[in-house]
Structure formats: C-alpha cells, structure tokens
Amino acid sequence: MSMIRLENLVKRFGAFTALKTMDLTIADGEFVALLGPSGCGKSTTMNMIAGMETPSEGRIL
C-alpha cells in the first residue's frame, strides 16, 4: 500500500510565494485532480511531487 502525503508544503521563488501552506493526503488507489485558476500553484505542486522542485518548507512523504 502506498500513498502521497503533503505536510505544510510551501514554495517560494524569491519574494513570490507560489504555494502557501498546503496539506493533502492521497490514498492508495485514489484519483485526485488539482483544479484552480492560473497561478494558484497546481504545476508547482506537481513539480515538487515529481522531484523537479524542492519545497521551501514542509515535506512530501
């Protein structure tokens, strides 16, 4: 059984905060979609989960 857990995840690019504190748990077999307007942090979140970006704060398990 595997899952993805985001705890207090924050991403900043200099003075710009791309993602404010985010908590999310995705259980094994669960289907999740990230929806929102342009610039809300969807791609940044996925890039951190994929390991292409490192979180400024928090952790990904």
Backbone as XML, in Angstrom:
<?xml version="1.0"?>
<chain id="A" units="angstrom">
  <residue number="1" name="MET">
    <atom name="N" x="0.847" y="-1.179" z="0.000"/>
    <atom name="CA" x="0.000" y="0.000" z="0.000"/>
    <atom name="C" x="0.893" y="1.243" z="0.000"/>
  </residue>
  <residue number="2" name="SER">
    <atom name="N" x="0.582" y="2.190" z="-0.865"/>
    <atom name="CA" x="1.350" y="3.433" z="-0.931"/>
    <atom name="C" x="0.396" y="4.617" z="-0.943"/>
  </residue>
  <residue number="3" name="MET">
    <atom name="N" x="0.930" y="5.769" z="-0.584"/>
    <atom name="CA" x="0.137" y="6.988" z="-0.621"/>
    <atom name="C" x="1.090" y="8.164" z="-0.756"/>
  </residue>
  <residue number="4" name="ILE">
    <atom name="N" x="0.540" y="9.327" z="-1.048"/>
    <atom name="CA" x="1.312" y="10.565" z="-1.102"/>
    <atom name="C" x="0.739" y="11.481" z="-0.037"/>
  </residue>
  <residue number="5" name="ARG">
    <atom name="N" x="1.628" y="12.039" z="0.787"/>
    <atom name="CA" x="1.179" y="12.954" z="1.829"/>
    <atom name="C" x="2.014" y="14.231" z="1.761"/>
  </residue>
  <residue number="6" name="LEU">
    <atom name="N" x="1.340" y="15.367" z="1.665"/>
    <atom name="CA" x="1.984" y="16.670" z="1.687"/>
    <atom name="C" x="1.691" y="17.297" z="3.043"/>
  </residue>
  <residue number="7" name="GLU">
    <atom name="N" x="2.739" y="17.719" z="3.741"/>
    <atom name="CA" x="2.572" y="18.303" z="5.068"/>
    <atom name="C" x="3.159" y="19.706" z="5.100"/>
  </residue>
  <residue number="8" name="ASN">
    <atom name="N" x="2.313" y="20.691" z="5.360"/>
    <atom name="CA" x="2.736" y="22.096" z="5.487"/>
    <atom name="C" x="3.612" y="22.535" z="4.320"/>
  </residue>
  <residue number="9" name="LEU">
    <atom name="N" x="3.255" y="22.141" z="3.115"/>
    <atom name="CA" x="4.058" y="22.407" z="1.935"/>
    <atom name="C" x="3.970" y="23.877" z="1.531"/>
  </residue>
  <residue number="10" name="VAL">
    <atom name="N" x="5.118" y="24.509" z="1.335"/>
    <atom name="CA" x="5.220" y="25.908" z="0.927"/>
    <atom name="C" x="6.298" y="25.994" z="-0.141"/>
  </residue>
  <residue number="11" name="LYS">
    <atom name="N" x="6.062" y="26.819" z="-1.174"/>
    <atom name="CA" x="7.088" y="27.058" z="-2.192"/>
    <atom name="C" x="7.171" y="28.548" z="-2.480"/>
  </residue>
  <residue number="12" name="ARG">
    <atom name="N" x="8.395" y="29.080" z="-2.341"/>
    <atom name="CA" x="8.669" y="30.480" z="-2.644"/>
    <atom name="C" x="9.735" y="30.560" z="-3.726"/>
  </residue>
  <residue number="13" name="PHE">
    <atom name="N" x="9.559" y="31.527" z="-4.612"/>
    <atom name="CA" x="10.571" y="31.867" z="-5.606"/>
    <atom name="C" x="10.964" y="33.309" z="-5.295"/>
  </residue>
  <residue number="14" name="GLY">
    <atom name="N" x="12.011" y="33.470" z="-4.519"/>
    <atom name="CA" x="12.394" y="34.805" z="-4.071"/>
    <atom name="C" x="11.313" y="35.374" z="-3.162"/>
  </residue>
  <residue number="15" name="ALA">
    <atom name="N" x="10.836" y="36.575" z="-3.480"/>
    <atom name="CA" x="9.794" y="37.223" z="-2.672"/>
    <atom name="C" x="8.388" y="36.727" z="-3.033"/>
  </residue>
  <residue number="16" name="PHE">
    <atom name="N" x="8.274" y="35.975" z="-4.149"/>
    <atom name="CA" x="6.969" y="35.494" z="-4.605"/>
    <atom name="C" x="6.652" y="34.140" z="-3.974"/>
  </residue>
  <residue number="17" name="THR">
    <atom name="N" x="5.503" y="34.045" z="-3.333"/>
    <atom name="CA" x="5.046" y="32.774" z="-2.761"/>
    <atom name="C" x="4.130" y="32.101" z="-3.773"/>
  </residue>
  <residue number="18" name="ALA">
    <atom name="N" x="4.613" y="31.021" z="-4.371"/>
    <atom name="CA" x="3.853" y="30.293" z="-5.386"/>
    <atom name="C" x="2.825" y="29.356" z="-4.760"/>
  </residue>
  <residue number="19" name="LEU">
    <atom name="N" x="3.130" y="28.839" z="-3.568"/>
    <atom name="CA" x="2.222" y="27.919" z="-2.891"/>
    <atom name="C" x="2.280" y="28.188" z="-1.397"/>
  </residue>
  <residue number="20" name="LYS">
    <atom name="N" x="1.144" y="28.605" z="-0.852"/>
    <atom name="CA" x="1.069" y="28.805" z="0.591"/>
    <atom name="C" x="0.816" y="27.454" z="1.240"/>
  </residue>
  <residue number="21" name="THR">
    <atom name="N" x="0.843" y="27.399" z="2.527"/>
    <atom name="CA" x="0.750" y="26.143" z="3.273"/>
    <atom name="C" x="-0.342" y="25.218" z="2.720"/>
  </residue>
  <residue number="22" name="MET">
    <atom name="N" x="0.084" y="24.005" z="2.345"/>
    <atom name="CA" x="-0.836" y="23.018" z="1.772"/>
    <atom name="C" x="-0.644" y="21.679" z="2.463"/>
  </residue>
  <residue number="23" name="ASP">
    <atom name="N" x="-1.752" y="21.077" z="2.854"/>
    <atom name="CA" x="-1.773" y="19.724" z="3.407"/>
    <atom name="C" x="-2.688" y="18.895" z="2.516"/>
  </residue>
  <residue number="24" name="LEU">
    <atom name="N" x="-2.226" y="17.707" z="2.149"/>
    <atom name="CA" x="-3.011" y="16.837" z="1.276"/>
    <atom name="C" x="-2.560" y="15.403" z="1.473"/>
  </residue>
  <residue number="25" name="THR">
    <atom name="N" x="-3.525" y="14.491" z="1.534"/>
    <atom name="CA" x="-3.215" y="13.062" z="1.570"/>
    <atom name="C" x="-3.958" y="12.394" z="0.422"/>
  </residue>
  <residue number="26" name="ILE">
    <atom name="N" x="-3.212" y="11.648" z="-0.393"/>
    <atom name="CA" x="-3.787" y="10.895" z="-1.500"/>
    <atom name="C" x="-3.559" y="9.420" z="-1.187"/>
  </residue>
  <residue number="27" name="ALA">
    <atom name="N" x="-4.630" y="8.716" z="-0.919"/>
    <atom name="CA" x="-4.551" y="7.306" z="-0.531"/>
    <atom name="C" x="-4.262" y="6.417" z="-1.740"/>
  </residue>
  <residue number="28" name="ASP">
    <atom name="N" x="-3.787" y="5.209" z="-1.466"/>
    <atom name="CA" x="-3.524" y="4.211" z="-2.487"/>
    <atom name="C" x="-4.795" y="3.954" z="-3.297"/>
  </residue>
  <residue number="29" name="GLY">
    <atom name="N" x="-4.716" y="4.062" z="-4.617"/>
    <atom name="CA" x="-5.852" y="3.799" z="-5.492"/>
    <atom name="C" x="-6.795" y="4.971" z="-5.658"/>
  </residue>
  <residue number="30" name="GLU">
    <atom name="N" x="-6.548" y="6.066" z="-4.974"/>
    <atom name="CA" x="-7.425" y="7.232" z="-5.055"/>
    <atom name="C" x="-7.068" y="8.072" z="-6.282"/>
  </residue>
  <residue number="31" name="PHE">
    <atom name="N" x="-8.074" y="8.644" z="-6.918"/>
    <atom name="CA" x="-7.894" y="9.506" z="-8.075"/>
    <atom name="C" x="-8.118" y="10.941" z="-7.633"/>
  </residue>
  <residue number="32" name="VAL">
    <atom name="N" x="-7.141" y="11.818" z="-7.921"/>
    <atom name="CA" x="-7.217" y="13.213" z="-7.479"/>
    <atom name="C" x="-6.899" y="14.127" z="-8.645"/>
  </residue>
  <residue number="33" name="ALA">
    <atom name="N" x="-7.632" y="15.225" z="-8.751"/>
    <atom name="CA" x="-7.358" y="16.257" z="-9.762"/>
    <atom name="C" x="-7.131" y="17.581" z="-9.038"/>
  </residue>
  <residue number="34" name="LEU">
    <atom name="N" x="-6.099" y="18.308" z="-9.450"/>
    <atom name="CA" x="-5.854" y="19.642" z="-8.914"/>
    <atom name="C" x="-6.471" y="20.649" z="-9.878"/>
  </residue>
  <residue number="35" name="LEU">
    <atom name="N" x="-7.435" y="21.395" z="-9.390"/>
    <atom name="CA" x="-8.144" y="22.375" z="-10.212"/>
    <atom name="C" x="-7.987" y="23.754" z="-9.606"/>
  </residue>
  <residue number="36" name="GLY">
    <atom name="N" x="-7.914" y="24.757" z="-10.444"/>
    <atom name="CA" x="-7.841" y="26.126" z="-9.962"/>
    <atom name="C" x="-7.419" y="27.063" z="-11.066"/>
  </residue>
  <residue number="37" name="PRO">
    <atom name="N" x="-7.482" y="28.352" z="-10.782"/>
    <atom name="CA" x="-7.132" y="29.344" z="-11.797"/>
    <atom name="C" x="-5.627" y="29.386" z="-12.058"/>
  </residue>
  <residue number="38" name="SER">
    <atom name="N" x="-5.254" y="30.043" z="-13.127"/>
    <atom name="CA" x="-3.855" y="30.216" z="-13.481"/>
    <atom name="C" x="-3.099" y="30.895" z="-12.344"/>
  </residue>
  <residue number="39" name="GLY">
    <atom name="N" x="-1.937" y="30.344" z="-12.013"/>
    <atom name="CA" x="-1.096" y="30.944" z="-10.989"/>
    <atom name="C" x="-1.398" y="30.539" z="-9.565"/>
  </residue>
  <residue number="40" name="CYS">
    <atom name="N" x="-2.256" y="29.533" z="-9.364"/>
    <atom name="CA" x="-2.626" y="29.154" z="-7.990"/>
    <atom name="C" x="-1.704" y="28.083" z="-7.383"/>
  </residue>
  <residue number="41" name="GLY">
    <atom name="N" x="-0.754" y="27.527" z="-8.186"/>
    <atom name="CA" x="0.210" y="26.580" z="-7.634"/>
    <atom name="C" x="0.033" y="25.131" z="-8.044"/>
  </residue>
  <residue number="42" name="LYS">
    <atom name="N" x="-0.823" y="24.858" z="-9.002"/>
    <atom name="CA" x="-1.058" y="23.465" z="-9.437"/>
    <atom name="C" x="0.212" y="22.827" z="-10.002"/>
  </residue>
  <residue number="43" name="SER">
    <atom name="N" x="0.817" y="23.478" z="-10.980"/>
    <atom name="CA" x="2.027" y="22.930" z="-11.604"/>
    <atom name="C" x="3.189" y="22.892" z="-10.632"/>
  </residue>
  <residue number="44" name="THR">
    <atom name="N" x="3.300" y="23.897" z="-9.793"/>
    <atom name="CA" x="4.363" y="23.925" z="-8.792"/>
    <atom name="C" x="4.225" y="22.744" z="-7.840"/>
  </residue>
  <residue number="45" name="THR">
    <atom name="N" x="3.006" y="22.446" z="-7.424"/>
    <atom name="CA" x="2.753" y="21.307" z="-6.543"/>
    <atom name="C" x="3.151" y="20.003" z="-7.227"/>
  </residue>
  <residue number="46" name="MET">
    <atom name="N" x="2.731" y="19.821" z="-8.468"/>
    <atom name="CA" x="3.067" y="18.598" z="-9.198"/>
    <atom name="C" x="4.577" y="18.485" z="-9.430"/>
  </residue>
  <residue number="47" name="ASN">
    <atom name="N" x="5.242" y="19.608" z="-9.706"/>
    <atom name="CA" x="6.694" y="19.588" z="-9.893"/>
    <atom name="C" x="7.421" y="19.190" z="-8.607"/>
  </residue>
  <residue number="48" name="MET">
    <atom name="N" x="6.904" y="19.617" z="-7.459"/>
    <atom name="CA" x="7.513" y="19.211" z="-6.187"/>
    <atom name="C" x="7.282" y="17.729" z="-5.924"/>
  </residue>
  <residue number="49" name="ILE">
    <atom name="N" x="6.085" y="17.228" z="-6.189"/>
    <atom name="CA" x="5.802" y="15.801" z="-6.003"/>
    <atom name="C" x="6.708" y="14.964" z="-6.908"/>
  </residue>
  <residue number="50" name="ALA">
    <atom name="N" x="6.941" y="15.437" z="-8.138"/>
    <atom name="CA" x="7.779" y="14.711" z="-9.098"/>
    <atom name="C" x="9.274" y="14.845" z="-8.797"/>
  </residue>
  <residue number="51" name="GLY">
    <atom name="N" x="9.644" y="15.748" z="-7.893"/>
    <atom name="CA" x="11.047" y="15.927" z="-7.544"/>
    <atom name="C" x="11.782" y="16.930" z="-8.405"/>
  </residue>
  <residue number="52" name="MET">
    <atom name="N" x="11.065" y="17.667" z="-9.244"/>
    <atom name="CA" x="11.696" y="18.656" z="-10.116"/>
    <atom name="C" x="11.903" y="19.999" z="-9.407"/>
  </residue>
  <residue number="53" name="GLU">
    <atom name="N" x="11.198" y="20.219" z="-8.320"/>
    <atom name="CA" x="11.352" y="21.399" z="-7.470"/>
    <atom name="C" x="11.458" y="20.920" z="-6.029"/>
  </residue>
  <residue number="54" name="THR">
    <atom name="N" x="12.138" y="21.683" z="-5.193"/>
    <atom name="CA" x="12.207" y="21.342" z="-3.763"/>
    <atom name="C" x="11.318" y="22.304" z="-2.991"/>
  </residue>
  <residue number="55" name="PRO">
    <atom name="N" x="10.625" y="21.818" z="-1.982"/>
    <atom name="CA" x="9.786" y="22.691" z="-1.167"/>
    <atom name="C" x="10.630" y="23.707" z="-0.384"/>
  </residue>
  <residue number="56" name="SER">
    <atom name="N" x="10.077" y="24.903" z="-0.200"/>
    <atom name="CA" x="10.730" y="25.898" z="0.664"/>
    <atom name="C" x="10.525" y="25.521" z="2.121"/>
  </residue>
  <residue number="57" name="GLU">
    <atom name="N" x="9.358" y="24.961" z="2.414"/>
    <atom name="CA" x="9.027" y="24.477" z="3.759"/>
    <atom name="C" x="8.141" y="23.242" z="3.606"/>
  </residue>
  <residue number="58" name="GLY">
    <atom name="N" x="8.036" y="22.487" z="4.679"/>
    <atom name="CA" x="7.184" y="21.312" z="4.695"/>
    <atom name="C" x="7.882" y="20.093" z="4.105"/>
  </residue>
  <residue number="59" name="ARG">
    <atom name="N" x="7.095" y="19.042" z="3.918"/>
    <atom name="CA" x="7.680" y="17.811" z="3.379"/>
    <atom name="C" x="6.663" y="17.010" z="2.585"/>
  </residue>
  <residue number="60" name="ILE">
    <atom name="N" x="7.218" y="16.160" z="1.733"/>
    <atom name="CA" x="6.411" y="15.264" z="0.895"/>
    <atom name="C" x="6.791" y="13.848" z="1.261"/>
  </residue>
  <residue number="61" name="LEU">
    <atom name="N" x="5.815" y="13.064" z="1.637"/>
    <atom name="CA" x="6.044" y="11.668" z="2.033"/>
    <atom name="C" x="5.303" y="10.740" z="1.085"/>
  </residue>
</chain>
